Amino acid sequence: MNDKPVGAPGEVTSRGYQPLDALDEQILWEFIRNGRITISELAELLSVSPSTVSARASALRRAGVLKSVHAEIDFRRVGLPVQAMVFVRLRAQSRPHVQEYAKLITQLPNVLNLYFMGGDQDFLIHLVCTSTDQLRDVVATDISMHPIVASTRTHIVYEHALGSDHMDHLTGFDQVRHTLGPSRHSPGIFDE
């Protein structure tokens, strides 16, 4: 790992970003775990000065590494009790219009997230709605009716768990990057 912070001058890697150092990663990790943590609390937790944390967080924002910190909302409490995931498969030869479709979909008020995917489905759209009737109307009218859409498949979300709420056993990105390797209990087909 590089000892230079994101905001420090230095070479950009072949991947197009400057490597993060351990402190930058710790700051990001703690923001994932608790987006409401204050600079002072973060500084105390990481045993550095508040000005260091503030400067590093600002550099991470400027570099586009720390894009934003989001609120997790109980959508039922604001009158949107139905969540769904809609898989969208595009027609053949529709690649020139993918960006146009993505922009159109992200502007729909019910869309929380849009994922452009590999595999047999092209998009995954996360929606919130007032009812299954509204969900049906949004999918049937706003999502499916575009000329490049070949098919949609809708799945209602009963519940979901936010991964960051269950990260107390982890200490940072190194554990996430760590490859699991073959299991002693269930070896893979390529294990000898």
Summary of the structure (lengths in Angstrom):
residues: 192
radius of gyration: 21.2
end to end distance: 32.7
largest distance: 55.9
contacts: 444
relative contact order: 0.12
helix: 36%
strand: 16%
